[in-house]
Amino acid sequence: MPTPDLSHDLALGDDLRAFVDASPSPGHAVAELARRLTAAGFTELAEADRWAPSPGGRHFVVRQGSLIAFRLGSGALGDTGMRLVGAHTDSPTFTVRPHSDVRQAGYRLVGVEPYGGGLWHTWLDRELTVAGRVALRGGRTALVRLPGAPLRFPSLAIHLDRSVREGLTLDPQRHLVPVWDGDLGEEPGLVEAVAAAAGVAPDDVVGHDLVLADTQPAARAGADGTWIAAPRLDNLTSCHAGLLALLDAPAGERTQLLVCNDHEEVGSGSMSGARGSFLEDVVRRLATATDPGDAEAVHRAVARSVLVSADMAHGVHPTRYDRHEPAHQPRLGGGPVVKLNANQAYATDATTGGWFRERCAEAGVPVQSFVMRADLPCGSTIGPLTAMRLGIATVDIGMPQLAMHSCREVASALDVPLMVGALTACLAE
Ligand SMILES: [Zn+2]
């Protein structure tokens, strides 16, 4: 097992920053994953085609904002089971409404709807753009990202609202409407700009899944430059680490699989989300390919499998450390965090948590633990949903970060090689 480099080697952190910058929307994250997989020799399978993957075959499948990549093992799925890593491609943001052209007070604005549980005040006064997928006449789609920083949510001056000293209250319908420009003439609006970015006429855009995105590139931060300040670290960090682990893991008799689902931030209930059929559909097709004629293969495969659900974890806060359980305070740079919850908001149990710790010990990776305080409710992730849907043994883990769901989050680049090393060891078991 390769021992991860524990020195201040920031190369993988720099690669994570490039991945985040290339991924302003789930569609872009999937495209970037697909680009890197293709460069490494993986080929795409379409769900609408017949599949005939052979042992050792490396492929990926895309369903909307979700992607599954796998390296088929040399053994039959029912005999060997799988090692899986799960993550999510989406982050809290705002989606552009169908009728988005808003005009008031001499400004043109863009109507948007909050997506997920963002810390919306952190989106104020930032240089924003629009990115995502557009549907074009004739059944085609295109990914677009508007150049520059055409949108922003300007704060209201303190002189115009002194009550802000008691706490900022933002009404999403009235206050969170980004401004496009101050010209109500016939200047191009958002739809015209999106059509231009897609290289088509405005009438050719028949639908869109567009989100707002921060335009400030991900940066090295902190006194020694080992922190990463970036948007969407939750959970592009785990998509990136899972990808590197899949590319690094040596081929074996067991199938290795990475699933990156969309819609985690809104409950995962969609055809591409973790409560949907995507992973189960792919696993069934793989079992059909490796175990032809064996009706029990998929059940035997799942019973022999382990899923590492990789999402971010709360690092202890420098001034609000009292919000952490005193004996469970993960620190940035301290390695992956195993997440447990008595009420099953996380899927980790004794066996899966222990299995993960063993893999980390083999790889020389330190492990931390997180439980929520007993007087605070616990967040959740794709782990319990996938465990519930497939009946698969699951461990919930994550890289520690600060400011989860802020427009600008913080993590340690030193954790990136630790996470990649841990996930590689899990896939390679
Ligand atoms: Zn997350």
Boltz pocket constraint, residues with backbone or C-beta under 6 A from the ligand:
constraints:
  - pocket:
      binder: B
      contacts: [[A, 88], [A, 90], [A, 234], [A, 235], [A, 264], [A, 311], [A, 312], [A, 380], [A, 381]]
      max_distance: 6.0
